[in-house]
Amino acid sequence: MTELPIRPTPALVRSLVLGVLLALGGIALGHSGAAVLAVPFVVHVAWALLTRPRGDAVRVRTRPALVAVHEGDSVPVRMVSDRVGWWLAVSWPLSFGIRLAPRSGAVIDTTEATVVVEPHTWGRYLVGPPQVAVLDASGSWRASAQATSAYVVVRPSAARLVGSSGITRPIGMAGSHSSTTPGEGSQLAELREFRVGDRLKRINWRVTSRTGRLHVATMLTERDTDVLLVMDTLHDVPGLSATDPTSLDLAVRAVAALARHYLEYGDRVAVHDVGRRMRHVRAGSGPRQLLVTIDALSRIERGTSPAFRTRPIRGITAGTLVFFCSPLIDDSSTTEVGRLRQLGCEVVVVDTLPADIGTPTWLHRRRRRDASWLDEAWVVRRLEREEMFARLRHAGVPVVAWRGTSSLAGVLATMERSRRAPRMARRS
């Protein structure tokens, strides 16, 4: 709530001065015409005094002051005055990343003025502070000042990822991933003859009646795993144009889709940011964990400066499935990938560098006309990244560029087949 002090308007001051001067001049000079000219100004002053507002301030409220919406939604922001019948004029400043309706951001109405805020993409937006002016019906009393801003938090959309689970070694005790361990599950392992200690409910009567001997069906357990989603926000590389997604946008999209994908499998999902822009999300499962993850992603500050050093990942368990979402332009990120692999994690690198950066297409469409070698440096940097990707693949770490929800389908399918493939066992 903001209190605006009430003051007389210049129109009231002019009416008072002109009314007094014309009235006194007409009386002093004995000219009735001057006195008649003073009547409208005297009436205006009398109207202002009769309708003088009670109190010394006008209270205006911004509603809502803080609101969280999903990506693609618009938010009506209202400015409400406690003076019923007074004119309320609000002028909202234009900000990057949001669109206002009306486009100018200026609204005039009585008691309540509404403007519709349409954010372009996910993130946290500060709308305002607006310039507010409240004027009574006579135009004699006015209050103006800056009012309270509105915060709009836009949650990124979690698209449904295309592909299988890609879990190679489930490490939990309950879930939806089939394993090679016999137990209570829904996937058939084998049919064998009845043994002492087998449960009667596992008897397969169809095979028993055909063979004449009791047979039971053994099942495979269904287990879950730990999934760690790592974001690298040390650098936010822009796209070709101002409307193209940056590396931070691609990382947020990838993490949101991966979190939804594995939480639907019943896995435990955690999110870690090595760039310190986002708070760490502890491991959890279920629909609530997805809401917590999306809320944490939406609160990432785009304009904040990245940390000078990475935040290392601690408390990692061998067998954890790790998706490392990074543009991989910092040596510390590559070092962290190698450390996770040495700890026994299944690591998949998701490349979030914009597609056109450092490519011949980008050089052809570039708009830079200065004398620097920045464009050529990006070409060399992309060539160095290709050599680094080859080393990572040789070490057993797949590298996939994020280009949408179907980007990881091939890698996940390959990992799924490797889990079901027969393995060579050593004889003791």
Secondary structure, DSSP 8 states (H G I E B T S, - for coil): -EEEE-EE-HHHHHHHHHHHHHHHHHHHHT-HHHHHHTHHHHHHHHHHHHT--SSSEEEEEEE-SEEEEETT--EEEEEEESSTT-EEEEE----TTEEEESTT-EEEEESEEEEEEEESSSEEEEE---EEEEE-TTS-EEEEEE---EEEEEE-------S----SS--SSSSSEEEEEEES-SEEEEEEE--TT--GGGB-HHHHHHHSS-EEEEEEEEE--EEEEEE--S-----SSTTS--HHHHHHHHHHHHHHHHHTTT-EEEEEETTSSS--EEEE-SHHHHHHHHHHHHT--SSS---SS-----S--TT-EEEEEE---SHHHHHHHHHHHHTT-EEEEEE-S-TTTTSHHHHHH----SS--HHHHHHHHHHHHHHHHHHHHHTT--EEE--STTTTHHHHHHHHHHHHS-------
